[in-house]
Amino acid sequence: MRTLRTRWGQRFIEALESFTDSARLARGRGYANNDRIRNWKRQGSLVSATIRGNINPYYGVYKEPLYKTSIVFQSIDAEQWQQLIQMLGSRAAFISRLLLNEVPDNIEDVFRTLKLNLLPYSHKDLKTDCSCPDYANPCKHIAGLYYFLAAQLDRDPFLLFELRGLERDELQKELEKTPLGQALAAAIGEQNAGFDSVDSYFTRAKTHPLAPRMTPGDFWHGCKRLPENLPSAVPASIPALLIKKGGDFPAFWSNDHSFIDAMEAIYQAIRKREKDW
């Protein structure tokens, strides 16, 4: 299993460890790969997989088996989701990042306000099942599916919302209906204005009549005076929108650290160099 790139995969495992035997949970690390997990799928809050087991004469298993394993997350009902969306939609720090496909690290604070959890923190949050003969829970196959899910959350933390009963598109659609969401969506729409199509990728030369001959005095003084008071620049509604739009790990970014953090470090270095000059 690869090293987790974000905090969400690790936080998922830490949440499980708070109410699960950590020793049994750790046994699943070796099962969280494509060699063991032959196929998996998600249907709403249900995650199911076929997992390759081991030959184990102690349990009467003499042929390499395939086990059916499933995890069902406790869904948050529609009324509670509406309350959560209203709270998230009233806070610019949360809604701006969610609309830019980022999940804020402290988003669970909003869930706790309503006595809800995004991550699982008790046995009530999960219902698991495996066809293997191991009676203990989690067995190696359930634990392996936990670690596999942690890797998926590491790639896309929005999967947590989907496992709790609200798809990403529906979440963002509902957030855009809030007053603050409407303003932010409009700002993002302006920044995402499409480009006009052209016949060529290269600039075509155009002929222009020669300007009338001017004296050096005319050149330096110009035809009219510049305005004494220039209008002040309008700050961006969402700073660095194009960089933040793809989230911490856009499709083209293969490094293990955040693309946004990397760009921020570059900008900080440029600012420091300009000051030194």
Backbone bond lengths (Angstrom), bond angles and torsions (degrees), N, CA, C in turn:
res aa  C-N    CA-C-N  psi(-1)  N-CA   C-N-CA  omega(-1)  CA-C   N-CA-C  phi
1 M - - - 1.472 - - 1.525 109.52 -
2 R 1.333 118.05 133.20 1.451 121.19 -177.79 1.519 111.55 -72.16
3 T 1.322 115.75 162.73 1.457 121.22 177.83 1.521 109.77 -68.85
4 L 1.328 117.30 135.59 1.456 120.82 179.72 1.518 109.93 -67.35
5 R 1.331 116.84 137.23 1.451 120.88 -174.73 1.519 113.18 -93.88
6 T 1.312 119.12 -23.21 1.457 121.61 -179.20 1.516 109.46 -125.45
7 R 1.323 115.25 174.28 1.455 120.34 -179.02 1.523 112.62 -75.87
8 W 1.309 119.92 -19.45 1.462 120.06 -171.94 1.517 112.17 -69.35
9 G 1.309 118.70 -40.42 1.451 120.01 176.77 1.522 111.38 -63.50
10 Q 1.328 116.58 -43.63 1.460 120.72 178.83 1.524 111.50 -66.49
11 R 1.329 116.25 -39.92 1.468 119.60 179.59 1.527 111.25 -65.19
12 F 1.318 116.54 -33.20 1.468 120.22 176.97 1.529 110.34 -63.02
13 I 1.338 117.05 -45.54 1.463 121.17 178.74 1.526 110.51 -65.60
14 E 1.326 117.66 -41.89 1.469 120.84 178.96 1.527 111.14 -62.75
15 A 1.332 117.23 -37.92 1.464 120.56 177.66 1.524 110.55 -64.33
16 L 1.332 117.01 -41.46 1.468 120.62 177.93 1.527 111.21 -63.99
17 E 1.333 116.65 -38.94 1.462 121.07 -179.13 1.521 112.49 -65.09
18 S 1.340 116.94 -21.63 1.460 119.76 -178.47 1.531 112.35 -69.76
19 F 1.350 117.32 -18.90 1.475 119.12 179.28 1.534 112.76 -137.19
20 T 1.336 115.91 11.18 1.459 120.58 -178.31 1.525 109.56 -125.76
21 D 1.318 116.91 148.30 1.459 121.75 175.63 1.528 108.42 -60.64
22 S 1.342 116.55 110.20 1.463 120.71 -174.93 1.526 111.89 -62.95
23 A 1.349 117.39 -31.28 1.466 120.17 179.49 1.526 110.91 -66.41
24 R 1.337 116.52 -43.70 1.465 119.86 178.19 1.524 110.33 -68.86
25 L 1.315 116.24 -36.72 1.462 119.91 179.34 1.525 110.75 -63.14
26 A 1.327 116.83 -40.92 1.462 121.13 -178.05 1.524 112.12 -64.94
27 R 1.340 117.47 -24.39 1.467 120.74 179.27 1.531 111.76 -62.71
28 G 1.318 116.52 -19.92 1.455 119.58 -176.64 1.511 114.77 -82.63
29 R 1.341 118.50 -6.30 1.466 120.29 -177.73 1.536 111.86 -56.51
30 G 1.335 115.69 -42.64 1.460 119.14 -177.27 1.515 114.18 -72.21
31 Y 1.335 117.51 -7.93 1.464 121.43 -178.97 1.534 111.96 -100.95
32 A 1.314 117.08 -4.23 1.469 120.37 -175.06 1.517 111.29 -91.49
33 N 1.318 117.33 56.54 1.461 120.87 177.74 1.523 109.43 -146.51
34 N 1.313 115.24 167.77 1.468 120.35 -175.55 1.520 112.77 -68.35
35 D 1.340 117.60 -20.79 1.453 120.09 177.79 1.525 110.72 -70.38
36 R 1.333 116.95 -34.64 1.462 121.69 179.74 1.528 111.84 -90.02
37 I 1.324 115.64 -45.65 1.470 119.89 -178.08 1.522 108.00 -88.28
38 R 1.314 115.39 100.11 1.466 120.54 -174.37 1.530 111.47 -70.56
39 N 1.288 118.39 -39.20 1.461 121.60 175.52 1.519 108.30 -157.86
40 W 1.300 114.82 153.17 1.456 119.69 177.68 1.522 108.34 -148.56
41 K 1.312 116.41 157.21 1.454 120.78 177.38 1.524 109.33 -154.46
42 R 1.316 114.27 158.70 1.466 120.53 176.82 1.511 109.05 -122.53
43 Q 1.311 116.16 130.84 1.464 122.78 173.81 1.526 106.92 -127.10
44 G 1.319 115.51 99.73 1.460 119.26 -176.20 1.509 110.84 63.35
45 S 1.318 117.03 -120.86 1.463 122.09 -178.67 1.517 112.97 -91.29
46 L 1.337 117.47 2.19 1.468 122.36 -178.57 1.523 110.34 -100.04
47 V 1.332 115.53 128.74 1.461 122.26 172.68 1.524 107.02 -117.29
48 S 1.332 117.25 124.27 1.460 120.84 -179.29 1.524 109.34 -129.37
49 A 1.324 115.50 153.53 1.458 120.52 -178.66 1.518 110.10 -154.93
50 T 1.326 115.30 155.49 1.458 122.64 169.31 1.520 106.85 -103.44
51 I 1.342 116.70 120.62 1.458 120.78 -172.53 1.529 109.21 -120.11
52 R 1.325 115.58 132.28 1.464 121.22 179.78 1.518 109.65 -77.16
53 G 1.317 116.73 125.69 1.453 121.97 179.75 1.510 112.82 -97.28
54 N 1.337 116.15 -165.81 1.459 122.71 -179.03 1.519 110.76 -116.64
55 I 1.334 114.94 154.97 1.465 120.16 170.65 1.526 107.66 -70.31
56 N 1.337 116.98 129.64 1.461 121.22 -176.97 1.530 109.42 -146.44
57 P 1.346 116.84 94.56 1.475 119.71 -178.76 1.527 113.12 -59.21
58 Y 1.349 117.26 -27.49 1.471 120.11 -179.68 1.525 110.77 -58.15
59 Y 1.335 116.06 -37.30 1.462 121.34 178.29 1.524 111.91 -95.88
60 G 1.322 117.30 7.60 1.455 120.25 -179.68 1.508 113.24 76.75
61 V 1.349 117.24 24.39 1.465 121.68 -179.25 1.527 107.64 -103.99
62 Y 1.344 117.57 104.89 1.456 122.10 -175.79 1.534 112.24 -107.97
63 K 1.298 117.73 -4.41 1.461 122.71 177.65 1.518 108.60 -129.70
64 E 1.338 115.49 138.46 1.475 119.01 -176.51 1.530 110.18 -56.29
65 P 1.337 116.57 118.51 1.473 119.62 -172.90 1.534 112.47 -97.02
66 L 1.313 114.12 165.75 1.464 122.72 170.14 1.524 107.27 -119.86
67 Y 1.343 116.00 124.49 1.460 120.79 -176.33 1.526 110.51 -108.33
68 K 1.317 115.12 142.39 1.456 122.41 175.17 1.530 107.91 -90.93
69 T 1.315 116.18 119.13 1.461 122.02 -175.59 1.522 109.50 -124.83
70 S 1.327 116.78 140.32 1.470 119.63 -178.94 1.525 110.58 -144.80
71 I 1.327 114.42 150.65 1.464 122.77 174.94 1.520 107.07 -133.58
72 V 1.319 116.65 127.04 1.465 121.57 177.35 1.529 107.98 -114.94
73 F 1.327 116.27 123.74 1.455 121.47 178.72 1.528 110.07 -89.18
74 Q 1.322 116.07 143.83 1.460 121.27 176.26 1.527 109.24 -67.52
75 S 1.318 116.84 119.70 1.462 120.48 -178.08 1.523 111.05 -78.15
76 I 1.321 115.50 150.57 1.461 122.56 171.45 1.524 106.98 -92.81
77 D 1.321 117.63 130.16 1.465 119.42 -174.38 1.531 111.47 -72.71
78 A 1.335 115.47 166.42 1.470 122.17 -173.38 1.526 112.12 -60.32
79 E 1.328 117.85 -40.58 1.468 120.63 -178.97 1.530 111.09 -64.36
80 Q 1.328 116.43 -41.06 1.459 119.93 178.68 1.526 110.91 -67.69
81 W 1.339 116.78 -36.92 1.469 119.49 176.80 1.525 110.95 -62.52
82 Q 1.328 117.26 -39.22 1.453 119.70 178.94 1.529 111.23 -63.63
83 Q 1.329 116.63 -38.99 1.463 119.82 176.50 1.524 110.90 -64.68
84 L 1.327 116.40 -41.54 1.462 120.38 178.40 1.526 111.48 -63.79
85 I 1.332 116.64 -42.50 1.465 120.65 -179.01 1.517 110.82 -64.50
86 Q 1.333 117.72 -39.33 1.461 120.43 177.94 1.525 111.22 -63.52
87 M 1.335 116.72 -39.37 1.458 120.22 178.94 1.523 111.40 -70.44
88 L 1.338 116.63 -43.60 1.461 119.96 177.88 1.523 111.18 -65.31
89 G 1.344 115.72 -37.84 1.460 120.45 -178.21 1.511 114.36 -72.36
90 S 1.321 116.89 -11.96 1.470 119.93 179.50 1.524 112.62 -95.43
91 R 1.328 117.06 -1.02 1.462 121.49 -177.72 1.524 109.62 -121.11
92 A 1.332 115.82 113.88 1.464 120.61 -175.02 1.526 112.02 -60.31
93 A 1.338 117.15 -36.69 1.459 120.14 -177.53 1.524 111.93 -62.41
94 F 1.339 116.84 -31.95 1.466 120.78 -179.81 1.521 111.16 -85.53
95 I 1.319 116.92 -51.75 1.465 119.64 -171.89 1.521 112.41 -66.66
96 S 1.346 117.28 -35.55 1.461 119.26 -179.38 1.522 111.14 -63.94
97 R 1.326 117.03 -41.09 1.462 119.71 -179.63 1.531 111.35 -72.84
98 L 1.327 117.12 -38.41 1.462 119.30 179.45 1.525 111.48 -64.66
99 L 1.333 116.97 -38.05 1.463 120.13 178.67 1.525 111.55 -72.11
100 L 1.336 116.63 -18.32 1.464 121.32 176.42 1.527 111.36 -99.15
101 N 1.336 115.82 20.34 1.472 122.56 175.50 1.527 112.92 64.68
102 E 1.327 116.63 37.35 1.454 122.28 173.84 1.523 108.53 -123.77
103 V 1.330 116.76 145.55 1.459 121.81 175.84 1.527 107.84 -107.28
104 P 1.339 118.36 113.35 1.472 120.62 -179.30 1.520 111.67 -59.28
105 D 1.332 116.55 142.92 1.464 120.98 -178.10 1.526 112.22 -61.85
106 N 1.339 117.14 -32.72 1.468 120.72 -175.49 1.522 113.07 -99.76
107 I 1.317 117.68 23.17 1.466 120.42 -176.78 1.522 111.80 -65.77
108 E 1.338 117.50 -24.67 1.462 119.71 -179.78 1.525 112.34 -65.12
109 D 1.336 117.50 -19.32 1.471 120.03 176.81 1.524 110.54 -59.90
110 V 1.326 116.99 -37.08 1.457 121.41 179.31 1.528 109.93 -68.66
111 F 1.321 117.02 -41.02 1.468 120.60 179.06 1.530 110.69 -63.78
112 R 1.326 116.39 -41.10 1.467 119.49 -178.33 1.523 111.36 -66.78
113 T 1.329 117.22 -28.83 1.461 120.35 177.20 1.519 111.08 -57.24
114 L 1.331 116.25 -34.37 1.467 121.82 179.08 1.525 111.80 -99.74
115 K 1.344 116.25 14.31 1.468 122.66 179.65 1.528 110.77 59.46
116 L 1.328 115.35 42.00 1.457 122.50 177.12 1.525 109.06 -123.00
117 N 1.333 115.93 165.17 1.457 121.51 178.26 1.522 109.73 -126.88
118 L 1.318 115.40 142.12 1.465 120.36 170.04 1.533 108.40 -90.04
119 L 1.322 116.51 -49.96 1.458 121.53 172.68 1.531 109.58 -81.84
120 P 1.321 118.64 154.84 1.473 120.19 178.37 1.533 110.77 -77.85
121 Y 1.335 116.64 129.73 1.463 120.81 -179.42 1.525 112.84 -126.44
122 S 1.343 117.93 7.76 1.456 120.82 175.47 1.522 108.81 -158.95
123 H 1.335 115.46 166.95 1.464 120.31 179.08 1.535 111.34 -62.79
124 K 1.336 117.52 -22.49 1.460 120.54 179.19 1.525 112.16 -67.82
125 D 1.344 115.98 -21.69 1.467 119.71 -178.33 1.521 112.79 -78.49
126 L 1.344 117.72 -14.41 1.457 121.15 -174.28 1.522 111.31 -137.52
127 K 1.326 115.42 147.17 1.453 121.29 170.67 1.524 106.08 -130.85
128 T 1.328 116.76 119.96 1.459 120.69 -173.64 1.524 111.13 -118.55
129 D 1.340 114.90 157.82 1.464 119.82 178.49 1.531 108.44 -156.56
130 C 1.329 115.43 143.69 1.467 120.89 176.94 1.520 108.14 -146.72
131 S 1.322 116.79 143.40 1.462 121.30 -177.85 1.527 112.85 -85.16
132 C 1.339 118.34 3.80 1.462 120.74 179.60 1.530 110.12 -74.32
133 P 1.340 118.00 164.37 1.475 120.27 -177.36 1.523 114.60 -81.20
134 D 1.331 118.68 -2.33 1.467 121.27 -179.74 1.526 108.47 -74.60
135 Y 1.329 116.92 118.14 1.468 120.66 -176.68 1.525 112.56 -77.07
136 A 1.342 117.61 -21.32 1.466 120.69 -175.99 1.532 110.76 -72.14
137 N 1.323 115.04 154.17 1.459 120.93 -179.61 1.530 108.88 -132.33
138 P 1.353 118.64 118.50 1.462 124.51 10.24 1.523 112.00 -88.88
139 C 1.323 115.62 143.08 1.457 120.33 168.96 1.525 107.64 -77.71
140 K 1.335 116.77 177.40 1.466 119.82 -178.21 1.527 111.72 -62.16
141 H 1.318 116.45 -31.33 1.466 119.60 -175.36 1.525 111.31 -77.33
142 I 1.323 117.01 -40.30 1.466 120.02 175.09 1.525 109.58 -64.85
143 A 1.355 116.23 -43.46 1.462 119.97 178.69 1.527 110.70 -62.05
144 G 1.347 116.35 -38.87 1.462 119.50 177.33 1.516 111.89 -62.83
145 L 1.330 115.91 -39.99 1.462 119.36 178.03 1.531 110.85 -67.60
146 Y 1.334 117.51 -32.91 1.469 120.97 173.69 1.535 110.18 -59.10
147 Y 1.330 116.30 -49.71 1.467 119.81 -178.35 1.526 111.25 -67.06
148 F 1.321 116.31 -34.79 1.463 119.38 176.21 1.527 110.37 -63.28
149 L 1.344 116.53 -42.44 1.456 120.61 177.13 1.526 111.43 -63.57
150 A 1.345 116.41 -36.75 1.467 119.88 178.10 1.527 110.18 -59.39
151 A 1.335 116.82 -40.50 1.461 120.37 178.14 1.532 111.11 -65.90
152 Q 1.348 117.64 -37.54 1.466 120.79 177.51 1.529 110.49 -66.26
153 L 1.343 116.88 -40.85 1.473 120.78 177.48 1.514 110.86 -65.11
154 D 1.306 116.00 -33.00 1.452 120.79 177.75 1.524 110.68 -62.26
155 R 1.335 116.19 -37.20 1.466 120.62 177.83 1.532 111.68 -78.52
156 D 1.332 116.14 -37.28 1.465 119.90 -175.28 1.530 109.88 -145.87
157 P 1.347 118.37 92.26 1.471 120.95 -179.26 1.526 113.41 -62.38
158 F 1.345 118.82 -19.02 1.461 121.18 178.89 1.528 111.52 -63.94
159 L 1.325 116.86 -15.58 1.462 120.47 176.30 1.526 110.54 -59.29
160 L 1.341 117.83 -29.86 1.467 120.94 177.88 1.530 110.97 -60.32
161 F 1.336 117.08 -42.71 1.464 120.56 178.47 1.531 109.79 -63.13
162 E 1.331 116.14 -41.39 1.463 120.36 -178.00 1.524 110.97 -66.87
163 L 1.335 116.85 -37.92 1.460 120.09 177.49 1.525 111.71 -68.32
164 R 1.318 116.43 -23.32 1.469 120.99 177.84 1.523 112.28 -91.95
165 G 1.345 116.75 2.94 1.462 119.10 170.60 1.512 116.85 109.62
166 L 1.360 118.53 6.00 1.465 119.70 179.79 1.522 109.34 -132.18
167 E 1.339 116.57 117.92 1.454 121.32 -179.52 1.526 110.92 -68.92
168 R 1.344 116.20 153.09 1.457 121.45 -178.02 1.533 112.17 -55.29
169 D 1.346 117.50 -48.09 1.463 120.68 -177.40 1.524 111.27 -61.98
170 E 1.329 116.64 -39.45 1.462 120.57 179.77 1.518 110.55 -67.77
171 L 1.344 117.15 -40.08 1.469 121.06 177.50 1.521 110.62 -59.29
172 Q 1.333 117.18 -50.61 1.459 120.51 -178.01 1.531 111.24 -67.16
173 K 1.323 116.95 -34.83 1.470 120.54 177.52 1.523 110.70 -62.96
174 E 1.341 116.85 -43.60 1.462 120.79 179.68 1.524 111.34 -69.33
175 L 1.332 117.14 -36.91 1.470 120.12 177.95 1.527 111.12 -64.65
176 E 1.324 116.95 -35.75 1.462 121.04 -179.69 1.529 111.91 -68.72
177 K 1.334 117.69 -16.79 1.464 120.64 178.50 1.529 112.29 -80.66
178 T 1.320 118.37 -18.38 1.463 121.37 179.79 1.524 108.85 -72.00
179 P 1.345 118.70 155.83 1.474 120.31 -179.24 1.529 113.29 -54.58
180 L 1.317 116.85 -46.97 1.455 119.92 179.56 1.524 110.93 -68.60
181 G 1.328 116.48 -36.06 1.456 120.49 178.10 1.521 112.54 -64.21
182 Q 1.345 117.18 -37.45 1.469 120.85 178.19 1.526 110.75 -63.10
183 A 1.344 116.34 -42.13 1.461 120.17 -179.95 1.526 111.29 -66.20
184 L 1.324 116.74 -43.15 1.461 120.51 -179.31 1.525 111.13 -69.16
185 A 1.334 117.03 -39.54 1.464 120.10 178.91 1.529 110.62 -63.60
186 A 1.342 116.63 -37.73 1.466 120.21 177.63 1.523 111.03 -64.86
187 A 1.354 115.95 -41.43 1.468 120.13 178.90 1.518 111.24 -64.50
188 I 1.346 115.91 -41.79 1.460 119.99 178.64 1.525 110.49 -65.80
189 G 1.351 116.55 -37.62 1.453 120.34 179.07 1.521 112.63 -63.62
190 E 1.348 115.71 -38.16 1.471 119.46 177.83 1.522 110.69 -65.44
191 Q 1.342 116.33 -39.95 1.464 120.10 -179.61 1.526 110.88 -69.44
192 N 1.347 116.90 -25.33 1.460 121.05 -176.62 1.522 112.73 -96.72
193 A 1.331 117.80 19.04 1.463 120.66 -179.19 1.528 110.28 -56.17
194 G 1.307 115.83 137.65 1.462 120.18 -175.68 1.524 112.53 -70.78
195 F 1.314 116.00 166.82 1.448 122.62 179.60 1.524 109.56 -99.73
196 D 1.332 116.11 148.74 1.459 121.05 175.85 1.522 109.54 -75.01
197 S 1.332 116.43 141.68 1.457 120.36 178.31 1.530 110.39 -75.68
198 V 1.315 116.31 147.70 1.461 121.80 -179.78 1.525 108.84 -131.90
199 D 1.340 115.76 161.45 1.460 120.86 179.94 1.521 112.34 -81.99
200 S 1.328 117.07 -19.89 1.454 120.02 -175.97 1.520 109.61 -142.54
201 Y 1.333 115.47 148.86 1.462 120.60 176.17 1.538 111.02 -77.55
202 F 1.341 116.85 -14.08 1.456 121.18 -174.67 1.523 110.57 -107.07
203 T 1.299 116.75 146.39 1.459 122.38 178.19 1.524 109.77 -69.88
204 R 1.323 115.60 126.89 1.465 119.70 179.30 1.529 109.80 -88.67
205 A 1.323 114.93 139.27 1.471 119.99 -179.63 1.525 110.08 -70.42
206 K 1.310 116.60 140.84 1.457 122.51 177.51 1.514 109.56 -123.48
207 T 1.300 115.57 142.47 1.471 119.54 179.33 1.519 109.50 -88.76
208 H 1.309 116.05 141.03 1.460 122.70 178.05 1.524 108.22 -134.15
209 P 1.319 117.18 144.02 1.475 118.98 177.45 1.525 110.36 -64.77
210 L 1.344 115.28 149.14 1.455 119.41 178.95 1.520 110.44 -64.80
211 A 1.327 114.83 140.71 1.467 119.09 176.55 1.520 109.31 -72.41
212 P 1.328 116.50 149.08 1.470 118.52 178.24 1.528 110.70 -60.58
213 R 1.313 115.31 146.61 1.457 120.35 -178.81 1.525 109.60 -61.42
214 M 1.345 117.40 135.44 1.457 120.60 179.69 1.513 110.05 -126.44
215 T 1.302 113.66 156.92 1.463 120.33 179.00 1.523 109.02 -83.03
216 P 1.338 117.85 160.54 1.480 120.04 174.96 1.527 112.46 -55.85
217 G 1.299 117.61 -35.00 1.458 120.32 179.14 1.515 111.71 -64.75
218 D 1.346 116.02 -43.45 1.476 119.68 177.99 1.528 111.04 -63.41
219 F 1.352 115.28 -37.88 1.468 118.98 -178.39 1.527 111.34 -62.93
220 W 1.343 116.49 -45.90 1.459 119.78 -174.49 1.525 112.75 -79.48
221 H 1.306 118.09 -29.06 1.462 120.09 -177.92 1.522 113.06 -93.26
222 G 1.320 116.73 -21.59 1.447 119.29 179.03 1.512 112.54 75.31
223 C 1.357 114.91 171.11 1.463 120.45 -178.57 1.524 112.08 -81.31
224 K 1.325 116.89 -27.85 1.460 119.30 179.25 1.520 109.24 -146.74
225 R 1.292 115.13 156.28 1.460 121.06 -176.80 1.535 110.61 -73.36
226 L 1.317 114.51 148.10 1.460 119.42 174.47 1.522 109.27 -73.34
227 P 1.330 118.57 150.56 1.473 120.02 177.56 1.527 110.74 -62.62
228 E 1.326 115.92 143.52 1.473 120.11 -178.55 1.526 111.33 -70.95
229 N 1.322 116.95 -36.44 1.468 120.52 -178.28 1.527 109.67 -116.50
230 L 1.308 115.38 110.58 1.466 120.16 178.16 1.523 109.99 -85.63
231 P 1.326 118.41 141.48 1.472 119.90 178.92 1.527 110.31 -64.08
232 S 1.334 115.99 141.73 1.458 120.61 -179.37 1.524 110.18 -72.69
233 A 1.320 115.51 148.98 1.461 120.65 -179.99 1.522 110.38 -68.00
234 V 1.330 116.15 140.58 1.461 121.21 178.83 1.525 108.55 -88.38
235 P 1.339 117.88 122.67 1.475 119.28 179.64 1.521 111.72 -65.10
236 A 1.304 116.30 150.13 1.466 121.52 -179.65 1.527 110.62 -64.18
237 S 1.340 116.43 141.09 1.469 120.20 178.39 1.528 110.91 -61.22
238 I 1.339 115.56 -40.95 1.459 121.49 177.18 1.525 106.99 -130.72
239 P 1.341 119.28 105.86 1.465 121.04 -177.38 1.520 112.04 -57.04
240 A 1.337 115.75 140.73 1.478 122.51 176.06 1.531 111.98 53.26
241 L 1.321 117.01 46.38 1.465 121.31 -175.33 1.525 112.29 -59.63
242 L 1.336 118.02 -44.85 1.460 120.97 -176.42 1.529 111.17 -63.53
243 I 1.335 116.26 -34.21 1.467 119.91 179.39 1.517 110.46 -73.09
244 K 1.340 116.35 -41.95 1.454 120.49 -175.56 1.524 112.77 -77.88
245 K 1.317 117.44 -18.57 1.464 120.48 -172.48 1.531 112.26 -60.22
246 G 1.323 117.49 -37.84 1.449 119.98 -177.77 1.507 114.78 -82.71
247 G 1.350 117.96 -4.11 1.460 120.87 -179.74 1.518 112.12 82.73
248 D 1.318 115.86 -174.21 1.463 121.31 -176.66 1.526 112.32 -67.31
249 F 1.349 117.83 -30.68 1.460 120.52 -176.94 1.524 110.27 -131.99
250 P 1.372 118.00 75.00 1.466 120.28 176.94 1.526 110.45 -64.10
251 A 1.329 116.15 167.41 1.463 121.40 -172.65 1.532 112.69 -59.49
252 F 1.337 118.11 -34.34 1.462 120.80 -176.73 1.525 112.79 -81.94
253 W 1.344 117.64 -7.11 1.471 121.66 -173.21 1.529 109.13 -97.35
254 S 1.335 117.76 114.94 1.470 121.66 -175.77 1.522 113.24 -106.66
255 N 1.332 118.04 1.04 1.465 120.48 -179.04 1.524 111.00 -77.81
256 D 1.330 115.94 164.96 1.460 121.09 -177.38 1.523 113.30 -86.60
257 H 1.348 117.59 -7.33 1.457 119.47 178.56 1.522 109.90 -110.10
258 S 1.321 115.28 162.09 1.460 122.21 -173.58 1.525 112.06 -62.07
259 F 1.343 116.56 133.42 1.463 121.70 175.44 1.526 111.02 -63.70
260 I 1.351 116.41 -39.62 1.467 120.33 179.68 1.521 110.34 -64.01
261 D 1.341 117.05 -43.11 1.466 120.62 178.33 1.530 110.90 -63.31
262 A 1.336 116.40 -39.17 1.467 120.00 179.96 1.537 110.82 -63.74
263 M 1.342 116.25 -43.57 1.471 119.51 179.20 1.521 111.31 -66.44
264 E 1.340 116.65 -37.29 1.457 119.72 178.16 1.528 110.16 -63.20
265 A 1.340 117.57 -39.56 1.462 121.20 178.37 1.534 110.71 -63.24
266 I 1.341 116.72 -39.02 1.471 120.46 178.07 1.526 110.60 -64.02
267 Y 1.346 116.13 -45.20 1.460 119.28 179.88 1.521 111.72 -63.52
268 Q 1.326 116.58 -39.27 1.462 120.39 178.48 1.523 110.06 -62.32
269 A 1.329 117.04 -41.50 1.465 120.70 179.35 1.526 111.18 -63.98
270 I 1.361 116.57 -40.12 1.466 120.34 179.19 1.525 110.43 -65.86
271 R 1.352 116.19 -42.85 1.466 118.80 178.96 1.525 111.13 -61.17
272 K 1.325 116.82 -41.11 1.471 120.68 -179.23 1.523 110.13 -65.48
273 R 1.337 116.69 -41.51 1.459 119.58 -179.53 1.526 111.49 -64.74
274 E 1.345 116.37 -38.04 1.469 119.04 179.08 1.522 110.82 -65.82
275 K 1.347 116.23 -37.93 1.462 118.37 177.31 1.527 111.60 -65.41
276 D 1.352 116.11 -39.62 1.467 119.70 -179.60 1.513 111.63 -64.00
277 W 1.340 115.62 -33.53 1.471 118.68 177.76 1.522 111.31 -70.12
